[in-house]
Amino acid sequence: MPHSSFQLNAHLIFSTRKCEPVINDQIRADLHAYLTKLAHEVGSPYVVTGGTADHVHMLIEMPGLLAPVDVVEHLKKESAAFVRNLGSEFDAFSWQTGYGLFSVGPMQRAGVERYVEGQEEHHRKRTFQDEFLGLLEWYEIEYKEDDIWE
C-alpha cells in the first residue's frame, strides 16, 4: 500500500501539582489558547481545550509523525513555562507528573468535545478525582489510587 492513513483522537487529561486550584479565571483562557496553539504547532489538526482551576482536558487528533508521549511531554513542559512567565505568583507552577490519555473513536468525538468544553459546569457536580477514577474504570485500566495523586 503506497499511502499511509492515520487518525488517532485522544482525550488528554492532566492536573496541576497536588491538584492545587491555581489556574484562575485571569489566566485560564490564555492557558487554554496556548495549549491549543502548541498542539497545532506539533501537527495536530484538531484540538479542543477546556478545564478548571486544577486540571486541563484536551481532545486532540494526534500528529502522525510524533509519539503520543512526546506530544504530551511537549504540551506540559511548554505550557508550564508559559504559566510561570505570567507573573511572580506562578513562579512555582508545575503540572503533576502523570496524565491520562484515552482513545476516542470518530463516532464519540462530538460527545467528548462537548464534555471538554463543559468542564466548568461538569465540575459543579463531580470532583476531578472522581472524574479521573471513573475514566480509569470506564477504560478498564488497573490502578492503585495511592499512585495517581502527587
C-alpha positions, 0 to 999 in steps of 0.5 A: 500500500503506497499511502499511509492513513492515520487518525488517532483522537485522544482525550488528554487529561492532566492536573496541576501539582497536588491538584492545587486550584491555581489556574484562575479565571485571569489566566485560564483562557490564555492557558487554554489558547496556548495549549491549543496553539502548541498542539497545532504547532506539533501537527495536530489538526484538531484540538479542543481545550477546556478545564478548571482551576486544577486540571486541563482536558484536551481532545486532540487528533494526534500528529502522525509523525510524533509519539503520543508521549512526546506530544504530551511531554511537549504540551506540559513542559511548554505550557508550564513555562508559559504559566510561570512567565505570567507573573511572580505568583506562578513562579512555582507552577508545575503540572503533576507528573502523570496524565491520562490519555484515552482513545476516542473513536470518530463516532464519540468525538462530538460527545467528548468535545462537548464534555471538554468544553463543559468542564466548568459546569461538569465540575459543579457536580463531580470532583476531578478525582472522581472524574479521573477514577471513573475514566480509569474504570470506564477504560478498564485500566488497573490502578492503585489510587495511592499512585495517581495523586502527587 
